[in-house]
């Protein structure tokens, strides 16, 4: 099935597809697999910022590089213009470095905060960095940014909680092939945690 989908997509116009979401939801793994399936160019924003020195400083508290958004946007524009292939761009701030009119789809990957917390702690997240990112997932920050910048019609939400990367990629490809509806509003972590009485355990006051 995926072989046929690859052939179909190659016959269509070049697309610019963003894959975003909070850390540890699987953006980069999904994006790499998707790019491979579609014979597309994959841009990992965190990687290009580090490798090409497109940052202004190191945030020592969070252990992350602060991207130079102006330089990064120009570099991404160059890459997109230089290729005839579909481009997959992944990063939690992807919608901030590509002109909205050039974006075809934004896939916002979501994950239940309870499982996301486990994944983050495995990756060494703690303190402010952990609670900020959990709060961002619970409060739909990436989704809200995507919708406000590019419009709801381009935004597709996918709950990755109980899915492997192959299943997530399959959903994305089905949207690109108009075989699945692109939609938002599929999760309500805030409501779920409130109902369970565990919201206070995730929206900490450490930050």
C-alpha positions in Angstrom: 0.0 0.0 0.0 2.8 2.5 0.9 4.5 1.8 -2.4 1.5 2.9 -4.3 1.1 6.0 -2.1 4.8 6.9 -2.8 4.2 6.7 -6.6 1.0 8.8 -6.3 2.7 11.5 -4.3 5.6 11.8 -6.7 3.2 12.7 -9.4 1.8 15.6 -7.5 3.2 19.1 -6.9 5.9 19.8 -4.4 4.6 20.1 -0.8 6.0 21.8 2.3 4.9 19.8 5.3 5.6 20.8 8.9 5.7 18.2 11.8 5.5 19.9 15.2 4.7 19.1 18.8 6.3 19.2 22.2 9.6 17.4 22.8 9.4 13.5 23.0 6.2 13.1 20.9 8.2 11.5 18.1 8.6 14.4 15.6 12.0 13.6 14.3 11.5 9.8 14.0 8.2 10.3 12.3 9.6 12.9 10.0 12.6 10.8 8.9 10.3 7.9 8.2 7.9 10.0 6.3 10.6 11.6 4.2 11.9 8.2 3.3 8.5 7.0 2.2 7.9 10.1 0.1 11.4 10.5 -1.2 11.3 13.9 0.3 13.9 16.3 1.9 13.9 16.2 5.7 14.9 19.2 7.7 15.5 18.7 11.5 15.5 22.3 12.8 17.4 21.4 16.0 20.1 19.7 14.0 20.5 22.5 11.4 20.6 25.1 14.1 23.4 23.3 15.9 25.4 22.1 12.8 25.3 25.5 11.0 25.6 27.7 14.0 22.2 29.4 13.6 21.8 30.3 17.2 22.3 33.4 19.4 23.1 31.8 22.7 22.9 28.7 24.9 20.1 28.6 27.4 22.1 27.0 30.2 19.0 26.5 32.5 17.2 24.4 29.9 20.3 23.0 28.1 19.1 24.2 24.7 20.3 26.4 21.9 18.3 29.6 21.3 17.8 29.7 17.5 18.5 32.9 15.5 15.1 32.9 13.9 15.9 35.4 11.2 18.9 33.4 9.9 17.2 30.1 10.3 14.1 31.3 8.4 16.4 32.5 5.5 18.3 29.1 5.5 15.1 27.1 5.4 13.7 29.3 2.6 16.9 28.6 0.6 16.7 24.8 1.1 13.0 24.8 0.1 13.7 26.9 -3.1 16.7 24.8 -4.1 14.8 21.4 -4.2 12.1 20.1 -6.5 11.1 17.5 -3.8 8.6 17.7 -1.1 10.1 19.1 2.1 9.4 17.8 5.6 10.4 20.2 8.4 10.3 19.1 12.0 10.6 21.1 15.1 8.4 22.5 17.8 8.8 26.0 16.3 8.6 24.9 12.7 5.6 27.2 12.0 7.7 30.2 13.0 10.4 29.7 10.4 8.3 29.2 7.2 6.0 31.7 5.6 2.4 30.6 6.2 1.5 30.9 2.5 4.3 28.4 1.6 3.0 25.7 4.1 0.7 23.0 2.8 0.1 21.0 5.9 1.1 21.2 9.6 0.9 17.9 11.5 0.8 18.5 15.3 1.8 15.3 17.1 0.2 14.9 20.6 0.9 12.5 23.4 -1.0 11.8 26.7 0.9 13.8 29.4 1.2 10.8 31.7 3.1 8.9 29.0 4.9 12.0 27.8 6.3 12.6 31.3 7.8 9.1 31.3 9.4 9.7 27.9 10.8 13.1 29.0 12.2 11.7 32.2 13.9 8.9 30.3 15.5 11.6 28.1 16.8 13.4 31.2 14.2 16.2 31.4 13.7 17.5 34.9 12.8 20.7 36.8 11.7 23.7 34.8 12.5 22.1 31.4 10.2 19.1 32.3 7.3 21.1 33.7 7.3 23.8 31.0 7.1 21.2 28.2 4.4 19.1 30.0 2.4 22.4 30.5 2.8 23.2 26.8 1.3 19.8 25.8 -1.6 20.1 28.3 -2.4 23.6 27.2 -2.2 22.9 23.4 0.6 25.5 22.9 1.9 24.0 19.6 -1.6 23.4 18.3 -2.6 27.0 19.1 0.5 28.4 17.5 0.0 26.4 14.3 -3.6 27.4 14.0 -3.0 31.1 14.7 -0.1 31.3 12.3 -1.3 29.1 9.3 -5.0 28.7 9.8 -7.0 25.7 11.0 -7.5 24.3 7.5 -3.8 23.4 7.2 -3.5 21.9 10.7 -3.9 18.2 11.3 -3.7 16.8 14.9 -2.5 13.2 15.5 -2.7 11.4 18.9 0.5 9.3 19.0 -0.1 8.0 22.5 -0.7 4.3 21.6 0.7 4.2 18.1 4.1 3.3 16.7 5.9 5.5 14.2 4.7 3.4 11.2 1.1 4.0 12.3 1.6 7.7 12.6 3.3 7.9 9.2 0.5 6.0 7.7 -2.1 8.5 9.0 -0.1 11.4 7.7 0.3 9.8 4.2 -3.5 9.1 4.2 -4.1 12.8 4.9 -1.8 13.8 2.1 -3.6 11.5 -0.3 -7.0 12.8 0.8 -7.9 9.4 2.2 -8.2 10.7 5.8 -9.7 14.0 7.0 -7.3 16.6 8.4 -8.8 17.8 11.7 -8.1 19.3 15.1 -9.7 19.0 18.5 -9.0 15.3 18.9 -7.6 15.4 22.4 -8.4 17.3 25.7 -5.6 16.6 28.1 -6.6 19.5 30.4 -10.2 18.1 30.7 -8.9 14.5 31.2 -6.5 15.4 33.9 -9.1 17.6 35.7 -11.6 14.8 35.6 -9.0 12.4 37.1 -8.0 14.9 39.7 -4.4 14.8 38.7 -4.0 18.2 36.9 -2.1 19.7 39.9 0.6 16.9 39.4 1.4 18.2 35.9 0.9 22.0 36.0 3.6 22.6 38.6 4.6 26.0 39.9 8.4 25.4 39.5 8.5 27.8 36.5 
